[in-house]
């Protein structure tokens, strides 16, 4: 991935990991476009980080994704990189009366949306890099967030295939595999115990510069690289017997 003088679109770029990446991409001398559903949050991010280009877009709908692509193709056809970062996380169990509705929302946002965006944006002649943000939970699930964990496992698998499928087009596919980080993903305060986003982003930029295409950090290193016994031990730690 070229980290200077590139034009980069970051979905969900106004908060959490997306905002952390956006700030670093800007600092490296790139043009960064961020999108999200809430214009007030986008405007706040832009006000605090001059130079960001914002675009309101509802990626949970097919029309919203198609409209975003059409806008990019018309106004920013020189886009070099797409970062699929937007995602939602619901803490729930099977007894939750809204389980199916919440599950569907996670599947649409975490799976359908990025797959559709990859299919659309890979048509742009200038696109050279796709970055998919998965999770350490793609390798070892947490039963407290069962559908979220499963969507990230799906997205990890698809990322491996996309890397192969897009090779002929000269598009590099990078996977970011974050551990739990101190963001509001899943709800305010849930991840206050976790490492800050800045350390993860620093590591991501260093590993990209080293040419790595599968990038883990802190606890997600073991989750992404352990064998069966190690994965079982991590699963038991994440899901203690009650």
Secondary structure, 3 states (H helix, E strand, C coil): CCCCCCEEEEECCCCHHHHHHHHHHHHCCCEEEEEECCHHHHHHHHHHCCCCEEEECCCCCHHHHHHHHHHHHHHCCCCCEEEECCCCCCCECCCCCCHHHHHHHHHHHHHHHHHHHHHHHCCCCCCCEEEEECCHHHCCCCCCEHHHHHHHHHHHHHHHHHHHHCHHHCCEEEEEECCCECCCCCCCCCCCCCECHHHHHHHHHHHHHCCCCEEECCHHHHHHHCCHHHHHHHHHHHCCCC
